[in-house]
């Protein structure tokens, strides 16, 4: 991709939601300075609420928490109410590219990134969204969705945070 190599990192492969969600939640719960969370779909279900609750708990502790979700990704699966506990706890939430009258086709541009970065030390880049749909349904023989991702520890986390900051700056006004 043309990006420079960044030495001094460790990487762990995460296969599906059974790997991703516990690792992400552990990282969020261990945060002492900041959590940056970006995901295309954060569903208003048990899984989505668990993540928002974990983020809100950190914000109440004084950790800087910023979250970005995609407007189209949330369409039909979540409302702004999902984010209320995080906002009330002092976290910041922004919606990527909601429809605007001055740009009728602007909604075509989406934010499909799924990442978490914690304290500049630990980051995740993945294909998994935050929804019970990603966990599968064992009672009906449905396996979890296979969305492989990586856990990164080391200086490359700064690049993940930099990518988050670029989207954060482009999203504009926080939701309230």
GIURUR-V45449 format. One record per helix or strand. SS is the DSSP state (alpha for helix, beta for strand). FROM is the first residue (numbers start at 1). LEN is the number of residues. Records with the same first field share a line. If there is no record, write none. Layout:
# GIURUR-V45449
SS: FROM-LEN + FROM-LEN
This chain:
# GIURUR-V45449
beta: 10-7 + 34-6 + 42-1 + 64-7 + 92-5 + 100-1 + 103-1 + 114-5 + 122-5 + 130-1 + 137-1 + 142-1 + 146-8
alpha: 17-14 + 46-15 + 71-4 + 80-9 + 106-3 + 132-4 + 138-3 + 157-15
